[in-house]
């Protein structure tokens, strides 16, 4: 698929308010329903959204017939946000990490507990987006990577569970229960559970089969009346990734089961499903609605009840799938399932040629991946190839003649198992380093900044001035003294020490000159010292 075709497909995905279409069902259908999901701007880039579980949507449902609980909504919203932050923290992610999804268009008449019509199912949309982001994060966790197949990691309060189902996949479950009450006697209990399962990171054949299961339950009482709602949503993505890490076929389905308990004690249940049986690209994201299959209708549920619960439940399921598709496809395309394994020396000699091994592996299991890797050089001088096929290949970088030049090599890998990117930066000398070491009065600290032709190490009683020639070392001059040891006036040379990858790790300095004693005549003096180099992002003097 060309990049243009892919862009059009993603734009079409972003424009859809309903994502399901397909062949005629063989079971009874619900006629006359209008399935609504969040409206998104197809031209805007993804924007930051907060975590959302969808629980507040169900709370608003119950508040329509138990209005006395409405005052507890803000407390539940705060708990919901805190739970999302805690989950991110427990998987070693940034607690402020947002859910990146297309921007939504708000407005329109008010609905329920003062919510805009275009915001219906927004919580489910966010939950679907959060699920894909969470899987990508836990795949990179060192704790999870140590799990054997079939082993689980469960946090202390059992609200987060991760189970390794095969070498490259995890099932992730979250749960939260809350209970709130007010001084006026209003009470609310909530029960939230979500599980994302299946083959999320495809195998070598590109096949994926992903299900997101959600349980929302809210029970409320106030002013002598009580009621509740139970909602179960299931969304499914099944298909195959192509060599460009974009689905070449995909089947989508959503289902919901909603039970509403009214203030008179009676209850009704409605369960429906929508699915897309087509493998054509255009039909995945068609705005035409698929027929709604009626799976269950309890006694006492009127036609109006069936229509109302179907529109609400299927709308939320479709919105959840909508967010799920965006987040999962982002995970596939941006290193959620695979990673590029390549290391280049930070510093090379001018006019040198360096071989750089490259491999693509699965992020969780570390298996070799057959991938197309494209390379782009920014800066001087040249690379030996622009396209490679892994596993276990290499390319060479030819450095320019100039010292202090930095080049960037961008690598982009695409495969049936996902895509990933990596940037390598290579300099012909002068990278930023912190310097520590030396001995006696010349023990001290300093920094060696990129492009600097001279630098120094300052100690308690003396200073060593280093002058660079080439990239391997240079000349030095040292001067200083104290009451105990006298004074020194020294010159010498220094060389850079490197590791097995030619990365600078230290400086070896040789000094010779004159020692001025407080009690004797000046005398010849020579010594050697070692200093440690530690890479740093920026120089303090910059």
C-alpha positions in Angstrom: 0.0 0.0 0.0 1.4 3.4 -1.0 1.8 6.2 1.6 -0.9 8.1 -0.2 -3.3 5.2 0.0 -2.5 4.7 3.7 -3.0 8.4 4.4 -6.4 8.3 2.7 -7.4 5.2 4.7 -6.4 6.8 8.0 -8.3 10.0 7.1 -11.3 7.9 6.2 -11.0 6.2 9.6 -10.8 9.5 11.4 -13.9 10.9 9.5 -16.2 8.0 10.5 -18.8 8.4 13.2 -19.7 4.7 12.7 -17.0 2.1 11.8 -19.0 -1.0 11.0 -20.7 -2.2 7.8 -21.0 -5.6 6.2 -23.2 -8.4 5.0 -26.8 -9.1 6.1 -27.2 -10.9 9.4 -29.1 -14.2 9.8 -30.5 -13.3 13.2 -33.3 -10.7 14.1 -32.3 -7.1 13.7 -33.1 -3.9 15.5 -34.6 -1.5 13.0 -34.6 2.3 13.0 -31.6 2.8 15.3 -29.0 5.5 14.9 -25.6 4.6 16.3 -23.6 7.7 17.4 -20.0 7.9 18.4 -17.6 10.9 19.0 -17.1 13.0 15.9 -13.5 13.6 15.1 -11.6 16.0 12.9 -10.0 14.1 10.0 -7.6 16.9 9.2 -6.2 17.5 12.7 -3.2 15.6 14.1 -3.7 13.5 17.3 -4.2 15.5 20.4 -3.7 14.7 24.1 -6.7 13.3 26.0 -7.0 12.3 29.6 -7.6 8.7 30.7 -11.2 7.7 30.8 -12.8 4.4 31.8 -16.3 5.1 30.5 -17.8 4.6 34.0 -19.1 8.2 34.1 -21.2 7.5 31.0 -23.0 4.7 32.9 -23.2 6.9 36.1 -25.1 9.5 34.0 -27.5 6.8 32.8 -28.4 6.0 36.4 -28.6 9.7 37.4 -31.4 10.1 34.9 -33.8 8.1 37.0 -32.0 8.6 40.4 -31.2 12.3 40.1 -30.2 12.6 43.7 -26.8 11.0 43.1 -25.7 13.7 40.6 -23.7 15.5 43.3 -21.3 12.6 43.6 -20.2 12.7 40.0 -17.2 15.0 40.6 -15.8 12.6 43.3 -16.1 9.6 40.9 -14.4 11.6 38.1 -11.5 12.4 40.4 -11.2 8.7 41.4 -11.3 7.7 37.7 -8.5 10.1 36.8 -6.4 9.0 39.8 -6.8 5.3 38.9 -5.5 6.0 35.3 -2.4 7.8 36.7 -1.7 5.0 39.2 -1.9 2.3 36.5 0.6 4.2 34.3 2.9 4.7 37.3 2.8 1.0 38.1 3.9 -0.1 34.6 6.9 2.3 34.8 5.2 4.9 32.5 5.0 8.6 33.0 1.9 9.3 35.1 1.3 12.4 32.9 1.4 10.4 29.7 -1.8 11.3 27.7 -3.9 9.3 25.3 -3.1 10.6 21.8 -6.2 10.4 19.7 -7.9 12.5 17.0 -9.5 15.7 18.3 -13.2 15.6 18.9 -15.8 18.1 17.7 -18.1 19.1 20.5 -21.4 21.0 20.5 -25.1 20.3 20.0 -28.0 19.9 22.4 -27.5 18.8 25.9 -28.1 15.2 27.0 -28.6 13.5 30.3 -26.4 14.9 33.0 -25.6 18.1 31.0 -23.4 16.2 28.5 -23.2 17.3 24.8 -24.7 15.0 22.3 -21.5 14.9 20.3 -19.7 13.7 23.5 -21.8 10.6 23.9 -19.6 7.6 24.4 -16.5 9.8 24.8 -15.4 7.8 27.9 -15.5 4.6 25.8 -13.5 6.2 23.0 -10.8 7.2 25.5 -10.8 3.7 27.1 -10.3 2.1 23.7 -7.4 4.4 23.1 -5.9 3.9 26.5 -5.9 0.1 26.0 -3.6 0.1 23.0 -1.2 2.6 24.6 -1.1 0.5 27.8 -0.1 -2.7 26.0 2.7 -0.8 24.2 4.0 0.4 27.5 4.0 -2.9 29.3 5.7 -4.6 26.4 8.8 -2.6 27.3 8.7 -3.2 31.0 11.7 -5.2 32.3 9.5 -6.8 34.9 7.1 -8.1 32.3 9.9 -9.3 30.0 11.1 -11.6 32.8 7.7 -13.4 33.0 7.5 -16.9 31.6 4.7 -17.9 29.3 1.6 -18.5 31.6 3.0 -16.4 34.4 1.3 -13.3 35.8 2.3 -10.1 37.5 -0.4 -8.8 39.8 -0.1 -5.6 41.9 -0.8 -5.4 45.6 -4.5 -4.5 45.5 -5.1 -6.8 42.5 -6.3 -3.9 40.4 -3.8 -4.5 37.6 -2.8 -7.9 36.2 -0.5 -8.8 33.3 -0.3 -12.4 32.0 2.2 -13.5 29.4 0.3 -15.7 27.0 3.1 -16.4 24.5 6.6 -15.1 23.7 5.3 -11.8 22.3 1.9 -11.2 23.8 0.2 -10.3 27.1 -3.3 -10.2 28.4 -3.8 -7.0 30.6 -6.6 -6.6 33.1 -7.6 -3.6 35.2 -10.3 -3.3 37.8 -11.6 -0.6 40.1 -14.4 -0.6 42.7 -15.6 2.6 44.4 -18.3 3.5 47.0 -19.3 7.1 47.6 -21.9 8.8 49.8 -23.1 12.3 50.6 -24.4 14.0 53.7 -27.9 13.9 52.3 -27.9 10.1 52.2 -27.1 9.6 48.5 -24.9 6.5 47.8 -23.2 5.1 44.7 -21.3 1.9 44.2 -19.3 1.3 41.0 -17.6 -1.8 39.6 -15.3 -1.4 36.6 -13.3 -4.1 34.8 -11.5 -4.2 31.5 -9.4 -6.8 29.8 -7.4 -6.6 26.5 -6.5 -10.0 25.2 -5.5 -12.1 22.2 -2.8 -11.8 19.6 -2.1 -8.1 19.8 1.5 -8.2 18.4 1.3 -10.4 15.3 3.4 -13.4 14.5 5.6 -13.8 11.5 2.4 -14.3 9.3 1.0 -10.9 10.4 -2.1 -12.4 11.9 -3.7 -10.5 14.8 -6.9 -11.2 16.9 -7.6 -8.6 19.6 -10.5 -8.4 22.0 -11.4 -5.7 24.5 -13.9 -6.7 27.2 -15.4 -4.1 29.5 -17.7 -4.4 32.5 -19.4 -1.2 33.9 -21.8 -1.4 36.8 -23.3 1.5 38.8 -25.9 1.2 41.6 -27.2 4.4 43.2 -29.8 5.4 45.8 -31.1 8.8 47.0 -34.2 10.3 48.3 -35.8 7.0 48.9 -35.4 5.6 45.4 -32.7 3.3 43.9 -31.7 2.0 40.6 -28.7 0.7 38.6 -27.2 -0.2 35.3 -24.9 -3.0 34.2 -23.1 -2.6 30.8 -20.8 -5.2 29.1 -19.0 -4.2 26.0 -16.8 -6.4 23.7 -14.9 -5.1 20.7 -12.9 -7.2 18.3 -10.2 -6.6 15.6 -9.1 -9.6 13.6 -7.0 -9.7 10.5 -3.5 -9.6 9.1 -0.8 -6.9 8.8 1.0 -6.4 5.5 4.7 -6.0 4.9 4.2 -2.2 5.5 2.8 -2.8 9.1 -0.6 -1.7 7.9 -3.6 -4.1 7.9 -4.2 -5.7 4.5 -7.4 -7.2 5.8 -9.4 -6.8 9.0 -12.7 -7.9 10.5 -14.4 -5.7 13.1 -17.2 -6.5 15.5 -18.8 -4.9 18.5 -21.4 -6.2 21.0 -23.1 -4.9 24.1 -25.3 -6.3 26.9 -27.1 -3.8 29.0 -29.3 -4.4 32.1 -31.2 -1.5 33.6 -32.7 -1.8 37.1 -35.5 0.8 37.6 -36.6 2.5 40.7 -39.7 0.2 41.0 -37.4 -2.8 41.2 -38.1 -4.1 37.7 -35.2 -4.7 35.2 -34.8 -5.1 31.5 -31.9 -6.5 29.5 -31.0 -6.0 25.8 -28.0 -7.5 24.0 -27.0 -6.7 20.4 -24.1 -7.0 18.0 -22.7 -5.4 14.8 -20.0 -6.9 12.6 -18.2 -6.4 9.4 -17.5 -9.5 7.3 -15.9 -7.7 4.4 -12.1 -7.6 3.8 -12.2 -4.6 1.5 -10.3 -1.6 2.8 -13.1 0.9 2.0 -15.7 -1.1 4.0 -13.7 -1.1 7.2 -14.4 2.5 7.9 -17.6 3.1 5.9 -20.0 5.6 7.4 -22.8 3.2 6.5 -24.1 1.3 9.5 -24.0 -2.4 9.7 -27.3 -4.1 10.6 -27.7 -4.4 14.4 -28.3 -8.1 15.4 -30.6 -8.6 18.3 -29.0 -11.3 20.6 -31.2 -11.0 23.7 -34.3 -9.1 24.7 -35.8 -9.7 28.2 -39.4 -9.9 29.0 -40.7 -6.5 29.8 -38.3 -4.6 27.4 -40.5 -2.5 25.1 -39.6 -1.6 21.5 -38.6 1.8 22.8 -36.4 0.2 25.5 -34.7 -2.0 22.9 -34.0 1.0 20.6 -32.8 3.2 23.4 -30.4 0.7 25.0 -29.2 -0.5 21.6 -28.3 3.0 20.4 -26.6 3.7 23.7 -24.7 0.4 24.1 -23.7 0.0 20.5 -22.7 3.6 20.3 -20.3 3.1 23.2 -19.0 -0.2 21.8 -18.4 1.4 18.4 -16.7 4.4 20.1 -14.5 2.0 22.1 -13.5 0.2 19.0 -12.9 3.5 17.3 -10.3 4.5 20.0 -9.0 0.9 20.0 -8.3 1.0 16.3 -6.4 4.3 16.5 -4.3 3.2 19.5 -3.5 -0.3 18.2 -2.6 0.9 14.8 -0.3 3.6 16.4 1.2 0.8 18.5 1.9 -1.3 15.4 3.5 1.6 13.5 5.6 3.2 16.3 7.5 0.4 18.0 4.9 -1.1 20.3 5.6 -4.7 19.0 9.1 -4.5 17.4 12.2 -2.5 17.9 15.4 -1.8 16.0 18.6 -3.1 17.6 21.5 -1.0 16.3 24.3 0.9 18.0 26.8 3.3 16.5 29.8 4.9 18.1 29.1 8.4 19.4 32.5 9.5 18.1 34.5 8.3 15.0 37.7 9.5 13.4 37.5 11.9 10.5 37.6 10.1 7.1 37.0 6.8 8.8 34.5 4.0 7.8 32.4 2.3 10.5 30.4 -0.9 10.1 27.1 -0.7 12.0 25.2 -4.0 12.7 21.4 -3.8 12.5 18.7 -6.2 13.6 14.9 -5.9 14.2 13.5 -8.0 17.1 10.2 -8.4 18.8 9.9 -5.9 21.7 8.7 -8.5 24.3 10.3 -11.8 23.2 13.4 -10.6 21.4 12.8 -12.8 18.4 14.5 -11.9 15.0 12.1 -10.2 12.6 12.1 -10.2 8.8 11.8 -6.5 8.1 12.5 -3.9 5.4 14.7 -1.2 6.9 15.0 2.2 5.2 18.0 4.5 6.1 18.2 8.2 5.7 21.4 10.2 6.3 21.2 13.9 7.5 24.7 15.5 7.3 28.0 14.3 6.0 29.4 12.1 4.5 27.7 8.9 3.2 26.1 5.5 4.0 26.6 2.3 2.1 22.9 1.5 1.4 19.4 3.1 1.8 17.4 -0.2 2.1 18.2 -3.5 3.9 16.3 -6.6 4.8 16.8 -8.1 8.3 17.5 -10.2 10.2 21.1 -9.5 11.2 22.5 -7.2 8.5 24.8 -4.2 8.6 25.7 -1.0 6.7 28.7 1.3 6.8 29.1 5.0 7.5 31.8 7.0 5.9 32.7 10.0 8.0 33.7 13.4 6.6 37.2 14.9 6.9 36.1 17.7 9.2 36.4 17.4 13.0 33.4 18.3 15.1 30.8 17.3 12.5 27.7 15.5 13.6 25.5 13.3 11.3 22.1 11.6 12.0 21.1 8.3 10.5 17.3 7.6 10.7 16.3 4.0 10.4 12.7 2.9 9.7 11.7 -0.7 9.9 8.5 -2.2 8.5 7.2 -5.7 8.7 4.2 -7.9 9.2 4.9 -7.8 12.9 5.0 -4.1 13.2 7.1 -1.0 12.5 9.7 0.9 14.5 12.1 3.9 14.1 15.5 4.7 15.5 18.0 7.6 15.1 21.7 7.2 15.4 24.0 10.2 15.9 27.7 10.1 15.0 30.3 12.8 15.6 33.8 13.3 14.4 35.0 14.4 17.8 34.1 16.8 20.5 31.0 15.1 22.0 29.9 16.4 25.4 31.6 14.6 28.4 31.9 15.2 32.1 35.5 14.6 33.3 36.5 13.3 36.8 39.8 11.9 38.1 43.4 12.7 38.4 45.4 12.6 41.6 47.0 14.9 44.2 46.6 18.5 43.6 45.5 17.8 40.0 42.5 15.6 41.1 39.4 17.5 40.0 36.5 17.8 37.5 35.7 19.4 34.2 33.8 19.1 31.0 34.8 18.5 27.3 32.2 20.1 25.1 31.6 19.1 21.5 33.7 21.1 19.1 36.0 22.5 21.8 39.7 22.6 20.9 40.7 23.0 24.6 39.3 22.2 28.0 40.5 21.9 31.6 40.2 19.9 34.8 40.2 22.1 37.9 41.3 20.6 41.3 41.8 22.0 44.8 45.3 23.1 44.2 46.0 22.8 40.5 44.6 22.9 37.0 45.3 20.8 33.9 44.8 22.4 30.6 44.1 20.0 27.7 44.7 21.0 24.1 43.1 18.8 21.4 44.6 17.7 18.2 42.8 15.1 16.0 40.2 13.1 18.0 42.6 10.9 19.9 44.3 13.3 22.2 46.7 16.2 22.3 49.0 18.3 24.4 48.6 19.4 28.0 49.9 21.9 30.5 49.4 21.7 34.3 50.2 24.2 37.0 49.5 24.6 40.7 50.7 23.9 44.2 49.9 24.0 47.9 51.8 24.5 51.2 52.3 20.8 51.7 53.7 19.7 48.3 55.0 22.8 46.7 54.4 23.9 43.2 54.4 22.3 39.8 54.9 23.5 36.2 54.3 20.6 33.8 53.6 19.8 30.2 52.8 16.6 28.5 50.5 14.7 26.2 47.2 12.9 26.6 45.3 10.2 24.7 41.6 9.1 24.7 40.8 5.7 26.0 37.9 3.8 24.4 35.9 0.7 24.9 35.4 -2.2 22.5 32.9 -0.1 20.5 35.3 2.9 20.2 33.3 4.9 22.7 35.4 7.4 24.7 35.6 6.3 28.3 38.7 8.1 29.7 41.8 10.1 29.3 45.3 8.9 30.0 47.7 11.9 30.7 51.5 11.9 31.0 53.1 14.9 32.8 56.7 16.1 33.0 58.4 19.3 34.1 59.6 21.0 37.2 58.6 20.6 40.9 59.3 23.6 43.1 59.8 22.5 46.7 59.4 24.8 49.6 62.6 23.5 51.2 64.8 22.5 48.3 66.0 23.4 44.8 63.6 22.9 41.8 63.8 19.4 40.5 62.6 17.4 37.5 59.3 15.7 37.9 57.1 13.3 35.9 53.9 11.4 36.5 50.8 9.9 34.8 47.1 10.2 35.7 43.8 8.8 34.5 40.5 10.6 34.1 37.1 9.2 33.5 34.8 10.5 30.7 31.0 10.3 31.1 28.7 11.4 28.3 26.3 14.2 29.1 23.4 15.8 27.2 24.6 19.4 27.5 27.6 21.4 28.6 27.3 23.6 31.6 29.3 26.3 29.9 27.0 26.3 26.9 
